[in-house]
Amino acid sequence: MLPRMNDTSRHSLEPLPGFRSPEVGLFLAQMEDQSRRMTADARGLDAGALAWQCAPGMNTIGMLLAHIAIVEAFWTRLVLEDRPMPFELHDLLGIGTDDDGMPLPPAGRPPASLAGRELAFFDDLLARARAHTLGNAATLEDSGLAREIVREHPNPETREARSGRTVTPRWTLYHLLEHEAGHYGQVLLLRHQWRATRG
């Protein structure tokens, strides 16, 4: 049914409060909205659904959720926390940078570290990563968002360091937003495929 002419739908997004930079507050408001939507869409998925693999070599929903948390914690630690590599994430997330199993080889199976994990485990990973980002982003000033930071970045295929990459805090926040949004779309597709296999 079409809405009546006097029906009003208002869509608005305001910067999160508590940030020195309104721009940073707006980035985090967008990230929080993405996370809220993804979290809501994951409700009702049990350990079987989270570990379901549509074909060998393909990601699972659980792998994607763990990957989103790992990438957010990694880039926040690397740029916003300004920590040079190498570093690990066990102290922050309770899992390491490779524990999402990504990228899988062509016939790869999901990592054993995620086998049997319930949704609460992944909720906790995502919440830990976001709390870390919020804490580090709160003190960012507008004047520091374009600060160039040169870091060696590992090749995701070989894990060996490659030439330096210049990044800024502004790009890092954008990357975290677009990275989660892209994988959120994959989560929705896998959820649809999993439900289709169940009739």
C-alpha positions in Angstrom: 0.0 0.0 0.0 1.3 3.4 -0.9 1.7 5.9 2.0 -0.9 8.6 2.3 0.3 12.1 1.4 0.2 13.3 5.0 2.3 10.3 6.2 5.8 11.5 7.1 8.9 9.3 7.2 12.0 11.0 8.6 15.5 9.6 8.1 18.3 11.4 9.9 21.7 10.7 11.2 23.5 12.8 13.8 27.1 12.6 15.1 27.5 10.5 18.2 28.0 12.7 21.3 31.2 12.6 23.3 33.7 13.1 20.5 36.0 16.1 20.1 35.5 15.9 16.3 32.0 16.1 14.9 33.3 14.3 11.7 34.5 11.4 13.8 31.2 11.4 15.7 29.4 11.1 12.3 31.7 8.2 11.2 31.0 6.4 14.4 27.2 7.1 14.2 27.3 5.4 10.7 29.3 2.5 12.0 27.0 2.0 15.0 24.0 2.0 12.7 25.5 -0.6 10.4 26.4 -2.7 13.4 22.9 -2.4 14.9 21.3 -3.5 11.7 23.8 -6.4 11.2 23.3 -7.6 14.8 19.5 -7.5 14.4 19.7 -9.5 11.2 21.9 -12.1 12.9 19.3 -12.9 15.7 18.0 -16.4 15.6 21.1 -17.9 13.9 22.3 -20.9 15.9 25.8 -22.4 15.9 24.9 -24.6 12.9 23.8 -21.6 10.8 26.9 -19.6 11.8 29.2 -22.5 10.7 27.3 -23.4 7.6 29.5 -23.4 4.4 27.7 -23.3 1.1 30.7 -24.9 -0.6 34.3 -25.7 0.2 36.5 -22.6 0.1 33.6 -20.3 0.9 33.2 -18.1 4.0 30.7 -18.8 6.7 28.6 -16.2 8.6 30.7 -16.9 11.7 33.9 -16.3 9.8 32.6 -13.0 8.4 31.6 -11.8 11.9 34.9 -12.7 13.4 36.7 -11.1 10.4 34.8 -7.8 10.9 35.8 -7.6 14.5 39.5 -8.5 13.7 39.8 -6.0 11.0 38.3 -3.2 13.1 40.6 -4.0 16.0 43.6 -4.3 13.7 43.1 -0.9 12.0 42.2 0.9 15.2 45.3 -0.5 16.8 47.5 0.3 13.8 46.3 3.8 13.1 44.1 5.3 15.8 46.2 3.8 18.6 49.3 4.5 16.4 50.9 1.2 17.2 53.6 -0.2 14.8 53.5 -3.8 13.7 53.9 -6.5 14.6 51.2 -6.8 17.3 48.6 -9.3 18.2 44.9 -9.0 19.2 44.6 -11.8 21.8 44.6 -9.3 24.6 41.8 -7.3 23.0 39.6 -9.9 21.4 40.7 -13.2 22.9 41.5 -14.5 19.4 44.3 -13.7 17.0 44.5 -12.0 13.6 44.4 -15.3 11.7 41.6 -17.0 13.7 38.9 -16.0 11.2 40.3 -18.5 8.7 40.3 -15.9 5.9 41.2 -16.1 3.2 40.4 -19.8 2.8 42.1 -21.9 0.1 39.9 -23.1 -2.8 38.8 -26.3 -1.0 39.3 -24.9 2.5 37.0 -25.7 5.5 36.1 -23.2 8.3 38.7 -22.9 11.0 38.4 -25.2 14.0 38.7 -22.2 16.3 35.2 -21.1 15.3 33.5 -24.5 15.3 30.5 -24.7 17.5 30.5 -21.1 18.5 27.2 -19.5 19.4 26.0 -16.1 18.4 27.0 -14.6 21.8 30.6 -15.4 21.1 30.5 -13.3 17.9 28.5 -10.5 19.6 31.2 -10.3 22.2 34.0 -10.1 19.6 32.2 -7.2 17.7 31.4 -5.4 21.0 35.1 -5.6 22.1 36.3 -4.3 18.8 33.8 -1.4 18.8 34.6 -0.4 22.4 38.2 -0.2 21.4 37.4 2.0 18.4 35.1 4.3 20.4 37.8 4.8 23.1 40.5 5.6 20.6 38.3 7.8 18.4 36.9 9.9 21.2 40.1 12.0 21.5 40.7 12.5 17.8 40.7 16.2 16.7 39.6 17.5 13.3 43.1 18.7 12.7 44.6 15.2 13.1 42.3 13.4 10.7 44.5 14.0 7.7 47.7 13.1 9.5 49.7 10.7 7.3 51.0 7.6 8.9 53.3 5.2 7.1 53.0 1.5 8.0 54.2 -1.7 6.5 51.2 -3.8 5.7 51.2 -7.6 5.4 50.2 -9.2 2.1 47.0 -11.1 3.0 48.0 -14.0 0.8 51.5 -14.6 2.2 51.4 -12.6 5.5 54.8 -11.2 4.6 55.3 -7.5 5.0 55.2 -5.5 1.8 56.1 -1.9 1.0 54.9 0.9 3.3 51.3 2.2 3.0 50.4 5.7 3.9 47.1 6.0 5.7 45.2 8.7 7.6 42.8 8.4 10.5 40.0 9.7 8.3 40.7 7.0 5.7 40.8 4.4 8.5 37.4 5.3 9.8 36.0 5.3 6.2 37.6 1.9 5.6 36.1 0.4 8.8 32.7 1.6 7.7 32.9 0.3 4.1 34.5 -2.9 5.2 31.7 -3.8 7.6 29.0 -2.7 5.2 30.4 -5.0 2.4 30.7 -8.0 4.7 27.2 -7.3 6.2 25.9 -7.8 2.7 27.6 -11.1 2.5 26.1 -12.1 5.8 22.6 -11.3 4.5 23.3 -13.4 1.4 24.5 -16.4 3.3 21.6 -16.2 5.7 19.3 -16.2 2.8 21.1 -19.2 1.2 21.1 -21.1 4.5 17.4 -20.6 5.0 16.7 -21.7 1.4 18.5 -25.0 2.1 16.1 -25.5 5.0 13.0 -25.0 2.9 
